């Protein structure tokens, strides 16, 4: 049976990230990004093999970008595109696995928009544009929240009135599920352990960050909650703050809900602490040059991350390993070292040389001899979305 090709689409409000995944090839056949959609300098970038190219699509929206993308994907797939996998951030309690997209599924995704007003509308834009353009292709939605639907009630419920959960779905959902699932499975393979009989702590660290406790292939707790704002310090998101901060800022500064929401999501995190940047690479450089704000941001980031990992360990029967992934987790030896230094009660310690060399796509163990396993595992959400899509089409 010839190998199959899946086009993976990840739509943001003004961007589309995409990849053409062949089930038998490690590298993407085609990948790229459409960005600044709706503006005069909207552009589509793509890479195929060793070649890169771009196309300006002035004021082009999602449909225009996808219309340009389809012929590229069909050509790269040799005319054999077997399905399209869509990343959807929030599936609420309705979706525990990937789902074939039909009208009932679309209605259910629309119903979750109040839970993810910054993400699901953009995901729906991409789905609707793609299904209009590719009506005969099978379309599948893969949800960031689905992996965390195995959380027990004591992990997902907030201590709030029952009616808020029963009538309005106010609970912890978790995100980055596709990444947590992929890297925990890969870590089990690397350690030669069965995924259904192993326990992992995962730190997914990028502009968005989350931790997860995974037992026998299932999520048992995670740091993000109702929205992706809960939990760790992130690039521009605050993570956990006093729940009464909203009331305090309203009373003392007269801030509106919209101002506070914008501040917590766009002006906080590494950017807010450092007063400099949300990019960890820039902050590490600035720290080396004596920038106090950058140093503080890094220290807070690592301490809060370690606290979260220690808390996640409550959900594990044993610890088979700690996994670092995401842009920061895969590339910052400094962040890994500082974080693990706070976790001595878990007996974690790194091999300095192994930690220093495991960057830029390298993977493998970085723990010191006779200490619990610590792995760097590059994530590949696009491949996991493609695998989930193929499994459903099967």
C-alpha positions in Angstrom: 0.0 0.0 0.0 1.5 3.4 -1.0 2.3 5.8 1.8 -0.3 8.4 2.5 0.0 12.2 2.7 -1.8 14.4 5.2 -1.9 18.2 5.0 -1.8 19.7 8.6 -3.2 23.2 9.1 -2.8 25.3 12.2 -4.7 28.6 11.8 -4.2 31.6 14.0 -6.1 34.9 13.7 -3.7 36.3 11.1 -1.5 33.3 10.3 -1.6 29.7 9.0 1.2 27.3 9.9 1.1 24.2 7.6 3.0 21.0 6.9 2.6 18.2 4.4 3.3 15.0 6.3 4.1 11.6 4.6 3.5 8.7 7.0 6.8 7.0 5.9 9.1 10.0 5.8 10.7 11.7 8.8 11.0 15.1 7.2 8.0 17.2 6.0 7.5 17.1 2.2 6.4 20.7 2.4 6.1 23.2 5.2 5.6 26.9 5.7 3.8 29.8 7.1 1.3 32.4 5.9 1.5 35.5 8.1 0.2 39.0 8.5 -3.1 37.9 6.8 -5.4 40.7 6.0 -2.7 43.3 5.8 -1.0 44.9 2.8 2.1 42.8 3.4 0.4 39.4 3.8 2.8 36.7 2.6 3.1 33.0 2.2 6.4 31.3 2.9 7.2 27.7 2.1 10.0 25.2 2.1 10.2 22.1 -0.1 13.3 20.0 0.2 16.2 22.3 0.4 14.4 25.1 -1.5 12.6 28.1 0.0 10.2 30.5 -1.7 7.6 33.2 -0.8 4.6 34.8 -2.4 3.1 38.2 -1.5 -0.7 38.1 -1.2 -1.7 41.7 -0.4 -4.7 41.9 1.9 -5.2 38.1 1.5 -7.2 36.4 4.2 -7.2 32.7 5.2 -9.1 31.6 2.1 -6.7 33.4 -0.3 -3.7 31.9 1.5 -5.2 28.4 1.4 -6.1 28.8 -2.3 -2.4 29.4 -3.0 -1.3 26.6 -0.6 -3.5 23.8 -2.1 -1.7 23.5 -5.5 1.6 23.5 -3.7 0.5 20.7 -1.4 -1.1 18.7 -4.2 2.0 19.0 -6.3 4.3 18.1 -3.4 2.1 15.1 -2.7 2.2 13.9 -6.3 -1.5 14.6 -6.6 -2.3 12.2 -3.8 -3.5 14.2 -0.8 -5.3 11.7 1.5 -6.7 14.1 4.2 -6.4 17.4 6.0 -5.8 17.6 9.8 -6.8 20.8 11.5 -5.4 21.8 14.9 -8.2 23.1 17.2 -7.2 24.5 20.5 -10.3 23.9 22.6 -12.7 20.9 22.4 -14.4 21.3 25.7 -15.7 18.0 27.2 -17.3 17.0 23.9 -14.1 15.8 22.3 -11.8 13.2 23.9 -10.2 12.2 20.6 -9.7 13.5 17.1 -13.0 13.9 15.2 -14.0 13.7 11.6 -15.4 17.1 10.7 -19.1 17.2 9.8 -21.8 19.7 10.7 -22.4 18.3 14.1 -18.7 18.5 15.0 -18.5 22.1 13.6 -21.5 23.1 15.8 -19.8 21.6 18.8 -16.6 23.5 18.1 -18.6 26.7 17.7 -20.1 26.1 21.1 -16.7 26.1 22.7 -15.8 29.6 21.4 -16.7 31.2 24.8 -14.0 28.9 26.3 -11.3 29.9 23.8 -12.3 33.3 22.3 -8.8 34.0 21.1 -8.2 30.7 19.5 -11.2 28.7 18.3 -12.6 31.4 16.0 -9.3 31.5 14.1 -9.3 27.7 14.0 -12.9 27.7 12.6 -11.9 30.3 9.9 -9.3 27.9 8.6 -11.6 24.9 8.8 -14.4 26.7 6.9 -12.0 28.1 4.2 -10.3 24.7 3.7 -13.6 22.7 3.5 -14.9 25.2 0.9 -11.7 24.9 -1.1 -11.2 21.1 -0.6 -14.8 19.8 -0.4 -13.9 16.2 -1.4 -11.0 15.7 1.0 -11.6 14.1 4.4 -11.1 16.8 7.2 -10.2 15.9 10.8 -10.0 18.1 13.9 -7.3 17.3 16.5 -7.8 19.1 19.8 -5.2 20.5 22.2 -7.5 19.7 25.1 -8.5 16.1 24.1 -5.4 14.4 25.7 -6.3 15.9 29.1 -9.8 14.6 29.2 -8.4 11.7 31.3 -7.8 14.0 34.2 -9.7 12.8 37.4 -12.3 15.2 38.8 -10.0 16.1 41.8 -7.5 17.5 39.2 -9.9 19.2 36.8 -12.5 20.8 39.1 -12.1 24.3 40.6 -13.4 24.9 44.1 -16.3 27.0 42.7 -20.1 26.5 42.9 -21.3 23.4 41.2 -23.5 25.3 38.8 -20.6 27.0 37.1 -19.3 23.6 36.1 -22.6 21.9 35.3 -24.2 24.8 33.4 -21.2 26.7 32.0 -18.3 24.2 31.7 -16.0 26.1 34.1 -13.2 23.6 34.9 -9.6 22.9 34.0 -9.1 21.6 30.5 -5.4 21.9 29.8 -3.6 22.6 26.5 -0.6 21.5 24.5 -2.1 18.0 24.7 -0.8 17.0 21.2 2.8 17.8 22.2 2.6 16.2 25.6 1.2 13.0 24.0 3.8 12.9 21.3 6.9 13.5 23.5 5.8 11.1 26.2 5.4 8.3 23.6 8.7 9.1 22.1 10.4 9.2 25.5 9.0 5.7 26.3 10.5 4.5 23.0 13.9 6.1 23.7 13.9 4.6 27.3 12.7 1.2 26.0 9.7 1.3 28.4 6.1 0.5 27.5 4.1 3.7 27.3 1.2 1.9 29.0 3.4 1.1 32.0 5.5 4.2 32.6 5.2 7.6 34.3 6.5 11.0 33.0 6.8 14.6 33.9 6.8 16.9 30.8 7.8 20.5 30.5 6.6 22.0 27.2 8.4 25.3 27.0 7.9 27.9 24.3 6.2 31.2 24.1 3.4 29.2 25.7 4.4 26.9 28.5 2.8 24.0 30.4 3.7 21.0 32.5 2.0 17.6 32.5 1.9 14.4 34.5 1.5 11.4 32.3 0.7 7.9 33.7 0.5 4.9 31.4 0.0 7.1 28.3 -2.8 9.2 29.9 -2.7 12.8 31.2 -3.3 12.9 35.0 -2.7 16.6 35.7 -1.5 19.6 33.8 -0.7 23.2 34.6 -3.0 25.1 32.2 -6.6 25.4 33.1 -9.9 26.8 31.7 -7.7 28.9 29.4 -4.0 28.8 28.4 -3.3 31.7 30.9 -3.2 29.5 34.0 0.1 27.9 35.2 3.6 28.8 34.3 5.3 32.1 33.5 5.3 32.3 29.6 6.5 34.6 26.9 3.9 37.3 27.4 1.4 35.5 29.7 1.5 35.9 33.5 0.6 32.4 34.5 -0.8 32.1 38.0 -1.6 35.3 39.8 -3.8 36.1 42.8 -7.4 35.5 41.6 -8.4 38.9 43.2 -5.9 40.8 41.1 -8.7 41.8 38.7 -10.7 43.3 41.6 -7.6 45.1 43.0 -6.7 46.7 39.7 -10.3 47.8 39.0 -10.6 49.4 42.5 -7.2 51.0 42.7 -6.5 51.9 39.1 -9.9 51.9 37.5 -8.8 49.4 34.9 -11.5 47.7 32.7 -11.7 43.9 32.3 -10.4 44.2 28.8 -7.3 46.2 30.0 -6.5 43.6 32.6 -7.1 40.7 30.2 -4.8 42.3 27.7 -2.1 43.0 30.3 -2.1 39.4 31.6 -2.0 37.9 28.1 0.1 40.3 26.1 2.3 42.4 28.5 3.3 40.0 31.2 5.4 36.9 31.6 9.0 37.1 30.5 8.3 40.4 28.7 6.7 42.0 31.8 9.3 40.8 34.2 12.3 41.8 32.1 11.0 45.0 30.5 12.9 43.8 27.5 11.7 40.8 25.5 9.6 37.7 25.5 12.3 35.8 23.7 14.4 33.6 25.9 17.4 33.8 23.6 17.5 37.6 23.9 17.1 37.3 27.7 19.9 34.9 28.1 22.2 37.2 26.1 21.1 40.2 28.2 21.6 38.3 31.4 25.2 37.6 30.4 25.6 41.3 29.8 24.4 42.1 33.3 20.7 43.1 32.6 18.9 42.8 36.0 15.4 42.5 34.5 16.5 39.6 32.2 18.1 37.8 35.1 15.0 38.2 37.3 12.8 37.0 34.4 14.9 33.8 34.0 15.0 33.1 37.8 11.3 33.5 38.2 10.6 31.4 35.1 12.8 28.5 36.3 11.6 28.6 39.9 7.9 28.6 38.9 8.5 25.8 36.4 10.2 23.7 39.1 7.3 24.4 41.5 4.9 23.2 38.9 6.9 20.0 38.1 7.1 19.2 41.8 3.3 19.7 42.1 2.7 17.5 39.1 4.7 14.7 40.7 1.8 14.2 43.1 -0.1 12.5 40.3 2.6 9.9 39.5 3.0 6.5 41.1 6.7 6.6 40.2 9.0 8.8 38.1 10.4 7.2 35.0 11.7 10.5 33.7 11.4 14.3 33.2 11.0 15.5 29.6 12.0 18.9 28.3 10.5 19.9 24.9 9.4 23.0 23.0 11.6 25.8 21.7 13.0 26.7 25.1 13.0 23.2 26.5 14.9 21.8 23.5 17.4 24.6 23.2 18.2 26.2 26.5 20.7 24.3 28.6 20.6 27.2 31.1 16.9 26.9 31.7 17.1 23.1 32.1 20.0 23.4 34.5 18.4 26.1 36.7 15.1 24.3 36.8 16.5 20.9 37.8 18.7 22.6 40.5 15.4 23.4 42.3 14.3 19.8 42.2 16.8 18.1 44.5 14.1 16.4 46.6 13.2 14.4 43.4 17.0 13.5 43.3 17.3 15.1 39.8 20.7 16.2 38.6 22.1 16.9 35.1 25.3 15.9 33.4 26.7 19.3 32.5 28.4 18.2 29.2 25.3 16.2 28.0 23.0 19.1 28.9 25.2 21.6 27.0 25.4 19.6 23.8 21.7 18.6 23.6 20.4 21.6 21.6 19.3 22.5 18.1 17.3 19.4 17.4 19.5 17.0 19.4 17.7 14.6 21.7 18.5 12.1 24.4 19.4 11.7 28.1 21.0 14.5 30.0 20.9 13.2 33.6 24.0 12.7 35.7 25.0 9.1 36.5 22.8 7.2 39.0 20.1 9.9 38.9 16.5 9.7 37.6 16.1 10.0 33.8 16.0 13.5 32.2 15.4 13.6 28.5 15.3 16.3 25.8 12.7 15.2 23.2 11.9 17.5 20.3 8.2 17.8 19.8 6.4 17.3 16.5 2.8 18.4 16.8 2.3 18.3 13.1 3.3 14.7 12.8 1.1 13.8 15.8 -1.9 15.6 14.1 -1.2 13.7 10.9 -1.0 10.4 12.8 -4.3 11.1 14.6 -5.9 12.0 11.2 -4.6 8.8 9.6 -5.8 6.7 12.5 -9.3 8.2 12.2 -9.4 7.7 8.4 -8.4 4.0 9.0 
